[in-house]
Amino acid sequence: MLRVAVVGSGPSGVYTAQSLVEQTLVPDVRVDVLDRLPCPYGLVRYGVAPDHEKIKSLQNNLRTVLEHERIGFVGNVPVGVDGVAPGRLLELYHAVVYCVGAARDRHLGVPGEDLAGSFSATDFVAWYSAHPDASAFGFGLEGRSAVVVGVGNVAVDVTRVLARAPEDLRHTDVPQSALGALAASGVREVHMVGRRGPSQARFTTKELRELGALPSARVGVEAADLALDPAYADPSGLPAVNRRNVEVIREWELAGAGAVGGAYAVPRSIRLRFFLRPVEILGEGGRVAGVRFERTEPDGAGGVRGTGTYEEIEAGLVLRAVGYRGAPPEGLPFDPVRGTVPHAAGRVLRDGAPSRGEYVAGWIKRGPSGVIGTNRPCAKETAGSLLQDAPLLARRTVPDDPVAQLRAWGLRPVRWPGWLAIEEAEAVLGRTLGRGPVKIPDWPGLLAAAGEG
């Protein structure tokens, strides 16, 4: 028997476990999927916007894998800081695959970024997704205007949630506290700002079109911004996604101020801005009051340069959505430039040589790139490397019951029945609120529901 621990229960971790148990090269592989949280599914549960129900339904596919007879879910087990060190984990398993994602968001690196009211979009997503680490966050939604820095899909998600009428979120699993805060929000203008042009924006066309389909908001663009983009007037030479994005934005420009799709008395507005680079977050009384931007222009080499012209946008809330990078996993080598663990086909490299029994998959392996489906071939490659090494790995003796040893070390693992109990508690909570299942947003509540409180 080959015992493998997969650290991380998001798509990359689940796909790795699936690749290991569904192959026929090595018989009787047993996989424990460990997670720091008592809940599985990673960013599918805690990173996908609540109104993206089709993508969230991927949980059903992940569930099927985690219910495989040779796969076990082991939640509430941190690995690294305040948890099990990688070296000790290797005492329990023949091999460990780290699928821990890219935990850090990128900073703007401008004055005022630490003012109250300035957050990463990652924190905002965690808050409305009920991540238990975000339960203490308080987002200032009293001001009339918010600025989202970035023009990727995460920026579109947070912009859409800020601009969507809260009654449209009642049918989702957004936590009741976040729903109440969004209902009381004073935000009526959301500015989504990028330093480059619309032809270089990184959002997908489907996400972009969703902004224009909001019944509670109208979308506007600035003709002066668009005129700076050489590819805007004739997008025929652009890659397909970028071309379609430009076509959508051109439709909005032709429509002028846009039309409100519903009958809300006080519609919100979304303003897409381009060729603006943040240089300072402005404050008043210790809180965000606005953002100062420098106008940029194409530099002829695919980038932009500053023009020395500045513009200020008033805001009571600033969310940065400018990308992610990996955080150094405790006890593993790390490349700070790439933000990944050095590897060869998924095998962890220590001082340039493969480290026996240690592997990586997902963002910590390749960087924060691709969509959910990109994790399948990535996981399959790593699983293939591990299976090639299996004859050597299996020579070591490991405990018959690693989870019992985790308990002996003072941890309180949440197994699959505990997760099912959390699901049931969230269904009950939703019924008491006249809603569907509603997420429990805090550690005590989750652990109590799982029977570990």
C-alpha positions as CSV (number, residue, x, y, z in Angstrom):
1,M,0.0,0.0,0.0
2,L,1.2,3.5,-0.9
3,R,0.0,6.2,1.5
4,V,0.0,9.8,0.1
5,A,-1.0,13.1,1.7
6,V,-2.3,15.8,-0.5
7,V,-2.1,19.2,1.2
8,G,-5.0,21.4,-0.1
9,S,-8.5,20.4,-1.0
10,G,-9.1,22.8,-3.9
11,P,-9.3,21.7,-7.5
12,S,-5.5,21.0,-7.8
13,G,-5.5,18.9,-4.7
14,V,-8.6,17.0,-5.6
15,Y,-7.5,16.4,-9.1
16,T,-4.2,15.1,-7.9
17,A,-5.9,12.7,-5.5
18,Q,-8.2,11.6,-8.4
19,S,-5.2,10.9,-10.7
20,L,-3.5,8.8,-8.0
21,V,-6.4,6.5,-7.2
22,E,-7.8,6.1,-10.8
23,Q,-4.6,4.9,-12.3
24,T,-3.7,1.2,-12.7
25,L,0.1,1.4,-12.6
26,V,0.4,1.2,-8.8
27,P,-2.3,-0.8,-7.0
28,D,-3.9,0.2,-3.7
29,V,-2.9,3.9,-3.4
30,R,-4.5,5.5,-0.4
31,V,-4.8,9.3,-0.3
32,D,-5.6,11.7,2.6
33,V,-6.5,15.2,1.4
34,L,-5.5,17.6,4.2
35,D,-6.7,21.1,4.6
36,R,-6.2,23.9,7.1
37,L,-9.9,24.6,7.0
38,P,-12.6,22.2,8.2
39,C,-14.3,22.6,4.8
40,P,-13.1,21.2,1.5
41,Y,-13.1,22.7,-2.1
42,G,-10.6,25.6,-1.6
43,L,-11.3,28.6,-3.8
44,V,-14.4,26.9,-5.3
45,R,-16.0,27.5,-1.9
46,Y,-14.1,30.6,-0.8
47,G,-13.1,32.3,-4.0
48,V,-15.9,32.0,-6.5
49,A,-18.4,34.8,-6.3
50,P,-21.7,33.8,-4.7
51,D,-23.7,34.7,-7.9
52,H,-21.6,32.4,-10.1
53,E,-23.7,29.4,-9.3
54,K,-22.6,27.4,-12.4
55,I,-18.9,27.5,-11.4
56,K,-19.8,26.9,-7.7
57,S,-21.6,23.7,-8.8
58,L,-18.1,22.3,-9.5
59,Q,-18.2,21.4,-5.9
60,N,-20.5,18.4,-6.8
61,N,-17.7,17.0,-9.1
62,L,-15.1,17.5,-6.3
63,R,-17.4,15.9,-3.8
64,T,-17.6,12.8,-6.0
65,V,-13.8,12.4,-5.9
66,L,-13.5,13.0,-2.2
67,E,-16.1,10.3,-1.5
68,H,-13.9,7.7,-3.3
69,E,-13.3,4.7,-1.0
70,R,-9.5,5.2,-1.1
71,I,-9.6,9.0,-0.5
72,G,-10.1,10.6,2.9
73,F,-10.8,14.2,3.8
74,V,-8.8,15.5,6.8
75,G,-9.8,19.1,7.6
76,N,-8.7,21.4,10.4
77,V,-5.0,20.3,9.9
78,P,-2.6,23.2,9.3
79,V,0.7,22.2,7.7
80,G,3.6,24.5,8.4
81,V,3.1,27.5,10.7
82,D,1.2,26.5,13.9
83,G,0.7,23.0,12.5
84,V,2.5,19.9,11.2
85,A,6.0,20.6,9.8
86,P,6.7,19.0,6.3
87,G,9.4,16.8,7.8
88,R,7.0,15.4,10.4
89,L,4.3,14.9,7.8
90,L,6.7,12.7,5.8
91,E,6.9,10.5,8.9
92,L,3.2,9.6,8.4
93,Y,3.1,9.2,4.6
94,H,5.2,7.8,1.8
95,A,4.7,11.0,-0.2
96,V,3.3,14.4,0.3
97,V,1.9,16.6,-2.5
98,Y,1.6,20.3,-1.7
99,C,-1.3,22.0,-3.5
100,V,-1.4,25.2,-1.4
101,G,-2.1,27.8,-4.0
102,A,-0.8,31.4,-4.1
103,A,-1.8,32.9,-0.7
104,R,-0.5,36.4,-1.0
105,D,-2.0,39.3,-3.0
106,R,0.2,41.8,-4.7
107,H,0.5,45.3,-3.3
108,L,0.4,48.6,-5.2
109,G,3.4,50.0,-3.4
110,V,2.1,53.5,-3.2
111,P,1.7,55.9,-0.2
112,G,-1.5,55.6,1.7
113,E,-2.0,51.9,0.9
114,D,-2.3,51.1,4.6
115,L,-5.1,53.6,5.3
116,A,-8.3,52.4,6.8
117,G,-10.6,51.5,3.9
118,S,-7.8,50.2,1.7
119,F,-8.0,46.4,1.2
120,S,-7.0,43.7,-1.1
121,A,-9.8,42.4,-3.3
122,T,-8.8,39.0,-1.9
123,D,-9.9,40.1,1.6
124,F,-13.2,41.4,0.2
125,V,-13.8,38.1,-1.6
126,A,-13.0,36.2,1.5
127,W,-15.5,38.3,3.5
128,Y,-18.5,37.8,1.2
129,S,-17.5,34.2,0.7
130,A,-17.6,33.6,4.5
131,H,-14.0,32.5,4.9
132,P,-13.5,32.1,8.6
133,D,-10.2,34.1,8.6
134,A,-12.2,37.1,7.3
135,S,-14.9,37.2,10.0
136,A,-13.3,40.2,11.7
137,F,-13.0,42.3,8.6
138,G,-15.1,45.4,8.5
139,F,-15.4,47.0,5.1
140,G,-16.3,50.7,5.0
141,L,-19.4,50.8,2.7
142,E,-20.7,54.1,3.9
143,G,-19.0,56.3,1.3
144,R,-20.7,56.9,-2.1
145,S,-17.8,55.9,-4.3
146,A,-15.4,52.9,-4.4
147,V,-12.3,52.3,-6.5
148,V,-11.2,48.9,-7.7
149,V,-7.7,48.9,-9.0
150,G,-7.2,46.1,-11.7
151,V,-8.9,44.9,-14.8
152,G,-9.0,41.1,-14.4
153,N,-11.7,38.7,-13.4
154,V,-11.3,39.3,-9.6
155,A,-11.7,43.0,-10.2
156,V,-14.9,42.3,-12.2
157,D,-16.2,40.1,-9.4
158,V,-15.8,42.6,-6.6
159,T,-17.1,45.4,-8.8
160,R,-20.2,43.3,-9.6
161,V,-20.9,42.5,-6.0
162,L,-20.5,46.1,-5.0
163,A,-22.9,47.2,-7.7
164,R,-25.5,44.4,-7.5
165,A,-28.7,45.0,-5.6
166,P,-28.4,43.0,-2.3
167,E,-31.9,41.4,-2.9
168,D,-30.3,39.7,-5.9
169,L,-27.9,37.9,-3.5
170,R,-30.5,36.6,-1.1
171,H,-30.8,33.3,-3.0
172,T,-27.0,32.7,-2.8
173,D,-25.0,31.3,0.2
174,V,-23.5,34.7,1.0
175,P,-23.3,35.0,4.8
176,Q,-26.1,36.9,6.5
177,S,-23.7,39.5,8.0
178,A,-22.2,40.4,4.6
179,L,-25.7,40.5,3.0
180,G,-26.8,42.9,5.7
181,A,-23.7,45.1,5.2
182,L,-24.3,45.2,1.4
183,A,-27.9,46.0,1.9
184,A,-26.9,49.0,4.1
185,S,-24.1,50.1,1.7
186,G,-23.9,53.7,0.6
187,V,-21.8,52.9,-2.5
188,R,-23.4,54.1,-5.7
189,E,-20.4,54.5,-7.9
190,V,-17.8,51.9,-8.6
191,H,-14.7,52.8,-10.6
192,M,-12.7,49.9,-12.0
193,V,-9.4,51.2,-13.1
194,G,-6.5,49.7,-15.2
195,R,-3.1,51.2,-16.0
196,R,-3.2,49.9,-19.6
197,G,-5.8,49.9,-22.3
198,P,-9.0,47.9,-22.9
199,S,-7.3,45.7,-25.6
200,Q,-4.8,44.5,-22.9
201,A,-7.3,44.0,-20.0
202,R,-7.2,40.5,-18.5
203,F,-10.9,39.8,-17.8
204,T,-12.8,37.3,-19.8
205,T,-15.7,38.4,-22.1
206,K,-18.3,36.5,-20.2
207,E,-17.3,38.2,-16.9
208,L,-17.3,41.6,-18.6
209,R,-20.7,41.1,-20.2
210,E,-22.1,40.3,-16.7
211,L,-21.4,43.9,-15.6
212,G,-23.6,45.2,-18.4
213,A,-26.4,42.7,-17.5
214,L,-26.8,43.9,-13.9
215,P,-30.4,45.2,-13.4
216,S,-29.3,47.6,-10.7
217,A,-26.4,49.3,-12.5
218,R,-25.4,51.2,-15.6
219,V,-22.0,50.9,-17.1
220,G,-20.0,53.8,-18.6
221,V,-16.6,54.3,-20.3
222,E,-14.6,57.3,-21.0
223,A,-14.0,58.1,-24.7
224,A,-10.7,59.9,-23.9
225,D,-9.4,56.7,-22.3
226,L,-10.3,54.5,-25.2
227,A,-8.8,56.8,-27.8
228,L,-5.3,56.2,-26.3
229,D,-5.5,52.5,-27.2
230,P,-4.1,51.9,-30.8
231,A,-6.0,48.6,-31.1
232,Y,-9.3,49.9,-29.9
233,A,-10.4,51.5,-33.3
234,D,-9.5,48.3,-35.1
235,P,-9.3,45.2,-32.9
236,S,-9.2,42.7,-35.8
237,G,-5.5,41.8,-35.1
238,L,-6.1,41.0,-31.4
239,P,-6.4,37.5,-29.8
240,A,-10.0,36.3,-29.8
241,V,-10.7,37.1,-26.1
242,N,-9.2,40.6,-26.2
243,R,-11.0,41.3,-29.5
244,R,-14.4,40.3,-28.0
245,N,-13.6,42.4,-24.9
246,V,-13.1,45.5,-27.0
247,E,-16.3,44.8,-29.0
248,V,-18.3,44.8,-25.7
249,I,-16.7,48.0,-24.6
250,R,-17.4,49.6,-28.0
251,E,-21.0,48.7,-27.6
252,W,-21.1,50.5,-24.2
253,E,-19.4,53.5,-25.7
254,L,-22.0,53.7,-28.5
255,A,-24.8,53.4,-25.9
256,G,-23.4,56.4,-24.1
257,A,-24.4,56.4,-20.4
258,G,-26.0,53.0,-20.8
259,A,-29.5,51.8,-19.9
260,V,-30.6,50.5,-16.5
261,G,-31.9,46.9,-16.9
262,G,-34.3,47.1,-14.0
263,A,-36.6,49.4,-12.1
264,Y,-34.5,50.3,-9.1
265,A,-35.1,53.8,-7.8
266,V,-31.4,54.6,-7.2
267,P,-29.3,52.6,-9.7
268,R,-25.6,52.3,-9.2
269,S,-23.1,53.2,-11.8
270,I,-19.9,51.4,-12.9
271,R,-17.2,53.4,-14.6
272,L,-14.5,51.5,-16.5
273,R,-11.3,53.6,-16.6
274,F,-8.1,52.9,-18.5
275,F,-4.5,54.3,-18.8
276,L,-4.5,55.4,-15.2
277,R,-1.8,54.3,-12.7
278,P,-2.3,54.7,-9.0
279,V,0.4,56.8,-7.4
280,E,-1.1,57.6,-4.0
281,I,-4.1,56.7,-1.9
282,L,-5.4,59.9,-0.4
283,G,-6.6,60.0,3.2
284,E,-8.6,62.2,5.5
285,G,-8.8,61.6,9.2
286,G,-6.9,58.3,8.8
287,R,-9.3,56.9,6.3
288,V,-9.3,56.6,2.5
289,A,-10.7,59.6,0.8
290,G,-9.7,59.0,-2.8
291,V,-7.0,57.8,-5.2
292,R,-4.5,59.9,-7.2
293,F,-3.7,58.5,-10.6
294,E,-1.1,59.3,-13.2
295,R,-2.3,59.2,-16.8
296,T,-0.3,56.7,-18.8
297,E,0.1,56.1,-22.5
298,P,1.4,53.2,-24.7
299,D,5.2,53.1,-24.9
300,G,5.2,51.3,-28.2
301,A,6.7,48.2,-26.7
302,G,3.6,46.6,-25.2
303,G,3.8,48.6,-21.9
304,V,2.9,52.0,-20.7
305,R,4.7,55.1,-19.5
306,G,3.7,58.0,-17.3
307,T,2.7,61.3,-18.9
308,G,3.0,63.6,-15.9
309,T,-0.7,64.3,-15.9
310,Y,-2.7,63.4,-12.8
311,E,-6.3,62.8,-11.9
312,E,-8.0,62.2,-8.6
313,I,-11.1,60.0,-8.0
314,E,-13.0,60.3,-4.8
315,A,-13.5,57.1,-2.9
316,G,-14.3,55.8,0.6
317,L,-13.2,52.2,-0.2
318,V,-10.2,51.0,-2.3
319,L,-9.8,47.4,-3.4
320,R,-6.6,46.3,-5.1
321,A,-7.0,43.4,-7.5
322,V,-3.6,43.3,-9.2
323,G,-2.7,39.6,-8.9
324,Y,-1.4,37.0,-6.5
325,R,1.9,35.4,-5.7
326,G,2.9,32.3,-3.7
327,A,3.9,32.5,-0.1
328,P,6.9,30.5,1.1
329,P,5.6,27.2,2.6
330,E,7.3,26.6,5.9
331,G,9.9,23.9,5.5
332,L,10.0,23.8,1.7
333,P,12.4,25.6,-0.7
334,F,11.0,28.6,-2.4
335,D,11.8,30.8,-5.4
336,P,11.0,34.4,-4.4
337,V,11.2,35.7,-7.9
338,R,8.7,33.2,-9.4
339,G,6.7,32.8,-6.2
340,T,6.8,29.0,-6.6
341,V,8.5,26.0,-5.1
342,P,11.3,24.8,-7.4
343,H,10.4,21.5,-9.0
344,A,11.0,19.1,-11.9
345,A,7.7,17.8,-13.3
346,G,6.2,18.2,-9.8
347,R,9.1,16.8,-7.8
348,V,10.3,19.3,-5.2
349,L,13.9,20.3,-5.8
350,R,16.2,20.9,-2.8
351,D,19.6,22.4,-3.8
352,G,18.8,21.3,-7.4
353,A,18.1,17.6,-6.6
354,P,14.7,15.9,-6.2
355,S,13.6,15.6,-2.6
356,R,12.3,12.1,-2.0
357,G,8.6,12.0,-1.3
358,E,7.9,15.7,-1.8
359,Y,5.8,17.1,-4.7
360,V,3.8,20.1,-5.7
361,A,0.8,20.8,-8.0
362,G,-1.3,23.8,-8.7
363,W,-0.4,27.5,-8.3
364,I,2.5,26.8,-5.9
365,K,4.0,24.7,-8.7
366,R,3.3,26.9,-11.8
367,G,2.3,30.3,-10.4
368,P,-1.1,31.9,-10.4
369,S,-2.1,31.2,-13.9
370,G,-4.8,29.5,-15.9
371,V,-8.4,28.6,-15.0
372,I,-9.8,25.8,-12.9
373,G,-9.4,23.2,-15.7
374,T,-5.7,24.1,-16.0
375,N,-5.2,22.1,-12.8
376,R,-6.1,18.8,-14.4
377,P,-3.0,18.3,-16.6
378,C,-0.8,20.0,-13.9
379,A,-2.1,17.5,-11.3
380,K,-1.7,14.6,-13.7
381,E,1.9,15.4,-14.4
382,T,2.7,15.5,-10.7
383,A,0.8,12.3,-10.0
384,G,2.8,10.6,-12.9
385,S,6.1,11.6,-11.3
386,L,5.0,10.3,-7.9
387,L,3.9,7.0,-9.4
388,Q,7.2,6.6,-11.2
389,D,8.9,7.0,-7.8
390,A,6.5,4.7,-6.0
391,P,8.7,1.6,-5.8
392,L,11.4,3.5,-4.0
393,L,8.9,5.5,-1.8
394,A,7.0,2.4,-0.6
395,R,10.2,0.9,1.0
396,R,9.7,3.2,4.0
397,T,7.5,2.1,6.9
398,V,4.7,4.5,7.8
399,P,1.8,4.3,10.3
400,D,-1.3,2.3,9.4
401,D,-3.5,5.2,10.7
402,P,-1.8,8.6,10.1
403,V,-4.9,10.5,11.3
404,A,-4.6,8.8,14.7
405,Q,-1.1,10.1,14.9
406,L,-2.2,13.6,14.0
407,R,-4.7,13.4,16.9
408,A,-1.9,12.2,19.2
409,W,0.1,15.3,18.2
410,G,-2.8,17.4,19.6
411,L,-4.6,18.2,16.4
412,R,-8.4,17.8,16.0
413,P,-9.0,16.6,12.4
414,V,-12.4,17.1,10.8
415,R,-13.3,14.0,8.7
416,W,-15.9,13.8,6.0
417,P,-18.9,13.2,8.4
418,G,-17.8,16.4,10.2
419,W,-18.0,18.3,6.9
420,L,-21.4,16.8,6.1
421,A,-22.5,18.1,9.5
422,I,-21.3,21.6,8.6
423,E,-23.3,21.4,5.4
424,E,-26.4,20.4,7.3
425,A,-25.9,23.2,9.8
426,E,-25.7,25.7,7.0
427,A,-28.9,24.4,5.5
428,V,-30.6,24.7,8.8
429,L,-29.3,28.3,9.2
430,G,-30.6,29.2,5.8
431,R,-34.0,27.9,6.6
432,T,-34.2,30.0,9.8
433,L,-33.4,33.0,7.6
434,G,-35.9,32.2,4.9
435,R,-33.1,31.5,2.5
436,G,-31.2,28.5,0.9
437,P,-28.1,27.2,2.6
438,V,-26.1,30.1,4.2
439,K,-22.4,29.8,5.0
440,I,-21.2,29.8,8.6
441,P,-18.6,32.6,8.6
442,D,-16.5,31.9,11.7
443,W,-14.1,29.3,13.1
444,P,-16.1,28.6,16.3
445,G,-19.3,28.1,14.4
446,L,-17.7,25.8,11.8
447,L,-16.0,23.7,14.4
448,A,-19.1,23.5,16.6
449,A,-21.1,22.3,13.6
450,A,-18.5,19.7,12.8
451,G,-18.6,18.3,16.4
452,E,-15.2,19.7,17.3
453,G,-16.4,22.9,19.1
